[in-house]
Amino acid sequence: MPPAKITPGTGKGFGYLFEMGCGKTLTAIATIGAGYQMGHVKRVLIVAPTSVVAVWPKEFNDYAAFPYTIRTLLGDKAKRLKDLDDLVRFPYRHLKVAVINYESTWRDEIFEALLAYDADLIICDESQRIKTHDAAQSKAMHQLGDRARYKLILSGTPVQNQAVDIFSQYRFLDPSIFGDNFFAFRGRYCEMGGFNRKQIVRYKDLDTLIKKEHSIAYRVTKDEALDLPEQTFENRVVPMNKKERSIYDKLRRDGYAELEGSGTITATTVLTKLLRLQQFTGGFLVEDAADRPKLVSRGKLDALEDILLDYVVDGRKKLVIFARFLPEIHEIEALCKKVLGKADMRAVAIYGDIKKEERGAIVQQFQKDPATTVFIGQIDTAGTGITLTAADTCVYYSVNFNFATYSQSLSRIHRIGQKNRCTYIHLVSEKTIDETILQALAKKEDLAKTVVDNWRAFF
């Protein structure tokens, strides 16, 4: 990746520092639309965590009231380059939008192609992903930002809680705010100590730092957004690769054929087939001769890791995670141990094997211990009867087929004692049983009661 020969500071930048659920994506799309209609923006590059890349086309579909063409740059290098080239060659006068993940921006050929794309506006979604000033993806974003006419960062993380992290994000956004030299910035706002004076022991003149930060940014918290609904729901789409899609489609076809060829259709037989599909969307394949499910895909786990990093580790917020199957619970526990351990945080869990007399103490630990930042619950076990109001955000890795149980689980964070508006994030494998289940739950249907008459619709 060669250095870009561009003078920093020529573009205009701004930050939307909105907490989760406060509409930063909607506001960004409105900003894009205004720039397009005024003739200032014709090409947009959005850089986001991998699990969020596939969310942007759906958000544009819901909110964009202007002509646009969007491409998500996913897959191997050849496919990403082809999709970007197809976007560039698109013949109609639409706004052109390319969406790519951070980890790919600095790769050979892709970086050069993104430079050649020459976006008018570059958006860093969850911009804390470039907080490390000398990381490869941060350097790539700095160089891409130096070429862009307009730049926008989106983040729900209060960056003033880790003041040194602001430098790299603002180096991308507008180097005139904090300069383009990290060590000069650190000398201005940090006092060093420890071994060889290489550790930040305290910050200084934070009032000036925050004033400069907010000079080109707007902060919105859930408490300030008084017109928000009490409950906000978001579907985070998890795409399948070709191999995963092929396995899923085979499971679906085999299940359909077995049911079609059987003499009598019962709820139990249909639900058994659907369970196998749902287990696969969570990453697990139940092979015929195997004793236990095998982890074959990490799509949802990677999406969950993004949320843990952005919301819990960087955002310093507590989180509830619900999942249906025990293998999912254990993989989520392992993921939390890996991600949270680096930040001296921990997770607790309640599932069927946890003794009932131990569950109260586990809940209290989550509610009262600042270092216990994640609660993992098996939805059939922990979805009722407990209070988890230390968190105002809940992730559904998977759900069951029962509306009453799902509805009860929503109330674990949305109940007396909750002071904030609540956000629910569903991890949804695209074009799978996940979407069908959520549609049924939205209609307050219990699939176990309706599945016999309409079983073909689920396959």
C-alpha positions in Angstrom: 0.0 0.0 0.0 2.0 3.1 -1.2 1.6 6.4 0.7 -1.0 8.7 -0.8 0.6 12.0 -1.9 -2.2 14.3 -0.7 -2.2 17.3 1.6 -4.2 16.6 4.8 -7.0 18.8 5.9 -8.5 19.7 2.6 -11.8 17.9 3.2 -14.7 18.8 5.5 -15.5 16.4 8.3 -18.1 15.9 11.0 -19.0 13.4 13.7 -22.3 11.9 14.7 -21.6 10.5 18.1 -25.0 8.9 18.7 -25.7 6.2 21.2 -27.0 2.9 19.8 -30.7 3.3 18.9 -30.6 7.0 18.5 -30.6 7.0 14.7 -27.1 7.7 13.5 -27.5 5.6 10.4 -30.8 7.3 9.4 -29.1 10.7 10.0 -26.1 9.7 7.9 -28.4 8.6 5.0 -30.2 12.0 5.3 -26.9 13.7 5.1 -25.8 11.7 2.1 -29.1 12.5 0.4 -28.8 16.2 1.0 -25.2 16.2 -0.4 -26.4 14.3 -3.4 -29.3 16.6 -4.1 -27.1 19.7 -3.8 -24.7 18.2 -6.3 -21.8 17.9 -3.9 -21.8 14.1 -3.5 -21.8 11.6 -6.3 -19.7 8.7 -4.9 -19.8 7.5 -1.3 -17.5 5.0 0.5 -18.8 3.5 3.7 -16.4 1.5 5.9 -17.9 -0.6 8.6 -17.3 -3.6 10.8 -17.8 -6.8 8.8 -21.1 -7.7 10.5 -22.5 -4.2 9.7 -21.6 -4.1 6.0 -24.8 -6.0 5.0 -27.0 -3.8 7.1 -26.4 -0.7 5.0 -28.3 -1.8 1.9 -31.4 -2.5 4.0 -31.1 0.9 5.7 -30.9 2.7 2.3 -33.9 0.7 1.1 -35.9 1.8 4.2 -34.8 5.5 4.3 -33.3 6.8 1.1 -35.7 9.0 -0.8 -33.3 9.6 -3.7 -31.9 7.4 -6.6 -28.9 5.3 -5.5 -27.0 2.2 -6.4 -25.2 0.4 -3.6 -22.7 -2.5 -3.6 -21.4 -4.4 -0.6 -17.8 -5.4 -1.2 -17.7 -8.8 0.3 -16.1 -12.2 -0.7 -12.6 -12.8 -2.0 -10.4 -10.0 -3.5 -11.4 -10.7 -7.1 -15.1 -10.4 -6.3 -14.7 -7.2 -4.3 -12.7 -5.6 -7.1 -15.3 -6.7 -9.7 -18.2 -5.4 -7.6 -16.5 -2.0 -7.2 -15.7 -1.9 -10.9 -19.4 -2.7 -11.7 -20.4 0.1 -9.4 -18.1 2.6 -11.2 -19.4 1.5 -14.6 -23.1 1.7 -13.6 -24.5 3.9 -16.4 -27.4 5.7 -14.7 -27.2 9.0 -12.8 -27.6 7.5 -9.4 -25.7 8.2 -6.2 -23.0 5.4 -6.1 -22.4 3.8 -2.7 -19.7 1.2 -1.9 -19.6 -0.5 1.5 -16.6 -2.4 2.7 -15.2 -3.7 6.0 -12.2 -2.1 7.8 -10.0 -5.1 7.5 -10.0 -5.0 3.7 -9.3 -1.4 3.2 -5.5 -1.7 3.4 -5.1 -4.9 1.3 -3.0 -4.8 -1.9 -5.1 -3.8 -4.9 -8.2 -3.1 -2.9 -6.6 0.0 -1.3 -5.5 1.2 -4.7 -9.0 0.5 -6.1 -10.6 2.5 -3.3 -8.3 5.4 -3.9 -9.2 5.3 -7.6 -12.9 5.2 -6.8 -12.2 8.7 -5.4 -15.2 9.0 -3.1 -16.7 12.4 -2.5 -17.8 11.3 1.0 -16.2 8.7 3.2 -18.1 7.4 6.2 -16.4 5.6 9.1 -19.2 3.6 10.8 -18.2 2.6 14.4 -15.2 4.8 13.9 -13.5 3.6 17.1 -12.3 0.8 14.9 -9.5 3.2 13.7 -8.6 4.4 17.2 -5.1 2.8 17.0 -3.1 5.5 15.2 -0.5 3.1 13.7 -2.7 0.2 12.8 -2.8 -0.7 9.1 -6.5 -0.1 8.7 -6.2 3.3 10.5 -3.4 4.4 8.2 -5.4 3.3 5.2 -8.4 5.3 6.4 -6.2 8.4 7.0 -4.9 8.3 3.4 -8.4 7.7 1.9 -9.8 10.5 4.0 -7.1 12.9 2.8 -8.4 12.5 -0.7 -12.1 12.8 0.1 -14.0 16.1 -0.1 -16.3 15.2 2.8 -15.9 12.8 5.8 -18.2 11.5 8.5 -17.6 9.4 11.5 -20.4 7.5 13.3 -19.9 6.2 16.8 -21.9 5.6 19.9 -18.8 5.4 22.1 -18.1 8.4 24.3 -14.6 8.9 23.1 -13.7 11.2 25.9 -13.7 8.1 28.2 -10.4 7.0 26.5 -9.1 10.3 25.4 -6.0 9.1 23.5 -8.3 7.1 21.1 -9.7 10.3 19.7 -6.5 11.2 17.8 -6.7 8.7 15.0 -10.4 9.2 14.4 -9.9 12.9 14.1 -6.8 12.5 12.0 -9.1 10.9 9.5 -11.9 13.4 10.0 -10.0 16.7 10.1 -6.3 16.9 11.0 -6.6 20.6 11.7 -8.3 19.8 15.0 -5.6 17.7 16.7 -2.8 17.7 14.1 -1.4 14.8 12.3 1.4 13.8 14.7 0.3 11.3 17.4 3.2 12.0 19.7 2.7 15.7 19.7 -1.0 15.1 20.6 0.0 12.7 23.4 2.5 15.2 24.7 -0.2 17.9 24.8 -3.0 15.9 26.5 -1.3 13.0 28.3 1.1 12.6 31.2 3.4 9.7 30.8 4.8 7.4 33.5 5.5 3.8 34.4 8.3 1.8 32.9 10.5 4.0 30.7 7.7 6.6 30.9 5.8 4.8 28.1 2.4 4.4 29.9 -0.3 7.1 30.1 -0.9 7.7 33.8 -3.4 10.6 33.5 -4.9 13.1 31.1 -4.6 16.8 31.2 -6.6 19.7 29.9 -9.5 17.5 29.0 -11.9 20.5 28.8 -10.0 21.8 25.9 -9.8 18.4 24.2 -13.5 17.8 24.6 -14.3 21.3 23.3 -12.2 20.7 20.2 -13.8 17.3 19.7 -17.3 18.7 19.8 -16.4 21.6 17.6 -17.1 19.3 14.6 -19.3 16.7 16.2 -22.8 16.3 17.6 -23.5 14.0 20.6 -26.9 12.3 21.2 -27.6 10.0 24.2 -30.7 7.9 24.8 -31.6 10.1 27.7 -31.5 13.2 25.6 -33.5 11.7 22.7 -36.9 12.1 24.5 -38.9 11.3 21.4 -37.5 7.9 21.0 -39.8 4.9 21.4 -39.3 3.0 24.7 -38.2 -0.1 22.7 -36.1 -0.1 19.5 -35.6 -3.2 17.4 -32.8 -3.8 14.9 -32.0 -6.7 12.7 -28.3 -7.2 12.0 -28.1 -9.3 8.9 -25.4 -12.1 8.8 -24.7 -13.2 5.2 -23.7 -16.7 4.3 -20.9 -17.6 2.0 -21.4 -19.9 -1.0 -20.4 -23.1 0.9 -22.7 -22.3 3.9 -25.6 -21.4 1.5 -25.2 -24.7 -0.3 -25.3 -26.7 3.0 -28.3 -24.7 4.2 -30.2 -25.2 0.9 -29.5 -29.0 1.0 -30.8 -29.2 4.6 -33.9 -27.3 3.5 -34.6 -29.5 0.5 -33.9 -32.7 2.4 -36.3 -31.6 5.1 -39.0 -30.7 2.6 -38.6 -34.0 0.8 -38.8 -36.1 3.9 -42.0 -34.3 5.1 -43.6 -34.4 1.7 -42.9 -38.1 1.5 -44.2 -39.0 4.9 -47.7 -40.2 5.5 -48.7 -37.9 8.4 -47.5 -34.4 9.1 -47.3 -33.5 12.8 -46.0 -30.4 14.6 -43.2 -32.4 16.1 -41.9 -33.7 12.8 -42.0 -30.3 11.2 -40.4 -28.5 14.2 -37.6 -31.1 14.3 -36.7 -30.2 10.7 -36.9 -26.5 11.4 -34.7 -26.9 14.5 -32.0 -28.4 12.3 -32.2 -25.4 10.0 -32.1 -23.0 12.9 -29.1 -24.7 14.5 -27.2 -24.3 11.2 -27.9 -20.5 11.1 -26.3 -20.3 14.5 -23.2 -22.0 13.1 -23.8 -25.6 14.0 -24.4 -28.7 11.8 -25.9 -31.8 13.3 -24.5 -34.7 11.3 -26.5 -37.9 11.3 -23.9 -40.1 13.0 -22.5 -37.4 15.3 -23.0 -37.3 19.1 -23.1 -33.5 19.2 -23.4 -30.5 16.9 -20.3 -29.4 15.1 -19.4 -25.7 14.7 -19.1 -25.1 11.0 -19.7 -21.3 10.7 -18.7 -18.3 12.7 -20.9 -15.7 11.0 -23.1 -14.9 14.0 -20.2 -15.2 16.4 -18.2 -12.7 14.4 -21.2 -10.3 14.3 -21.5 -10.7 18.1 -17.8 -10.0 18.5 -18.3 -6.7 16.7 -21.0 -5.8 19.1 -19.0 -6.8 22.2 -16.0 -4.7 21.0 -18.1 -1.6 20.0 -20.7 -1.6 22.7 -19.2 -3.3 25.8 -15.4 -2.9 25.6 -15.3 0.5 23.9 -18.7 1.8 25.0 -18.4 0.6 28.6 -22.0 -0.6 28.6 -23.6 -3.8 29.9 -25.2 -6.2 27.5 -27.7 -9.1 27.7 -27.4 -11.9 25.1 -30.1 -14.6 24.6 -29.6 -17.8 22.6 -31.6 -20.9 22.2 -29.2 -23.8 22.0 -26.6 -25.0 24.6 -23.7 -25.3 22.0 -24.4 -21.6 21.1 -24.3 -20.6 24.8 -20.9 -22.3 25.3 -19.4 -20.7 22.2 -20.7 -17.3 23.3 -19.1 -17.9 26.7 -15.8 -18.6 25.1 -16.0 -15.6 22.8 -16.8 -13.3 25.8 -13.9 -14.7 27.7 -11.6 -13.9 24.8 -12.9 -10.4 24.1 -13.8 -9.2 27.6 -10.7 -10.7 29.4 -8.4 -8.2 27.6 -10.4 -5.4 29.2 -10.6 -6.9 32.7 -14.3 -7.6 32.2 -16.3 -10.8 32.6 -19.5 -12.5 31.6 -22.0 -14.7 33.5 -24.5 -17.2 32.2 -27.7 -19.0 33.1 -28.8 -22.0 31.2 -30.5 -25.3 31.9 -27.6 -27.0 33.6 -27.1 -24.1 36.1 -28.7 -25.0 39.5 -31.7 -22.9 40.4 -30.3 -22.0 43.8 -27.2 -20.5 42.1 -29.1 -18.3 39.6 -30.1 -15.5 42.0 -26.4 -14.8 42.8 -25.5 -14.8 39.1 -28.2 -12.2 38.4 -27.1 -10.0 41.3 -23.5 -10.2 40.1 -24.5 -8.9 36.7 -26.7 -6.2 38.2 -24.2 -4.9 40.8 -20.6 -5.8 39.7 -19.2 -3.1 37.4 -16.7 -5.6 35.9 -19.5 -8.1 35.0 -20.6 -6.6 31.8 -22.3 -9.4 29.9 -25.2 -11.7 30.8 -25.7 -14.8 28.6 -29.0 -16.5 28.9 -30.6 -19.5 27.4 -33.9 -18.1 26.3 -36.1 -20.9 27.6 -34.3 -20.8 31.0 -33.5 -17.2 31.7 -36.1 -15.5 29.6 -38.6 -15.2 32.5 -38.6 -14.2 36.1 -35.4 -12.3 36.4 -34.4 -8.6 36.3 -31.5 -7.5 34.1 -32.0 -3.7 34.1 -28.3 -3.1 34.5 -28.4 -3.3 30.7 -30.6 -1.4 28.3 -29.5 -3.4 25.2 -30.2 -7.1 24.4 -28.8 -9.2 21.6 -30.7 -12.2 20.3 -28.3 -14.7 18.9 -31.3 -17.1 18.3 -34.9 -17.3 19.5 -37.4 -20.1 20.0 -40.7 -20.6 18.3 -42.9 -19.5 21.2 -44.1 -15.9 21.2 -44.9 -15.9 24.9 -41.4 -16.9 25.8 -39.9 -14.3 23.4 -42.2 -11.6 24.8 -41.2 -12.4 28.3 -37.5 -12.2 27.4 -38.0 -8.7 26.1 -39.1 -7.7 29.6 -35.9 -8.7 31.3 -34.4 -5.3 30.6 -37.6 -3.4 30.0 -39.2 -3.4 33.4 -39.4 -1.4 36.7 -36.0 -0.1 37.5 -35.0 0.6 33.9 -34.2 4.3 33.4 -33.2 4.1 29.7 -34.9 3.2 26.5 -34.2 -0.3 25.4 -32.6 -1.6 22.2 -33.0 -5.2 20.9 -30.6 -6.5 18.2 -31.5 -9.7 16.3 -28.7 -11.5 14.5 -30.4 -12.8 11.4 -28.9 -15.1 8.8 -30.1 -13.7 5.4 -32.8 -15.6 3.6 -33.2 -18.4 6.2 -35.5 -19.7 8.8 -34.4 -16.8 11.0 -36.3 -14.3 9.0 -39.4 -16.6 9.0 -39.3 -17.0 12.7 -39.0 -13.2 13.3 -41.9 -12.5 11.0 -44.1 -15.0 12.9 -43.1 -13.4 16.3 -43.8 -10.0 14.9 -47.4 -11.2 14.3 -47.5 -12.7 17.8 -47.8 -16.2 16.4 -46.7 -19.4 18.1 -45.1 -21.4 15.4 -45.7 -24.7 17.2 -49.5 -24.1 16.8 -49.5 -23.0 13.2 -46.7 -24.9 11.6 -48.7 -28.0 10.5 -51.1 -26.1 8.2 -48.4 -23.9 6.7 -45.3 -26.1 6.9 -44.3 -25.7 3.2 -43.9 -21.9 3.7 -41.0 -22.6 6.1 -38.9 -24.5 3.6 
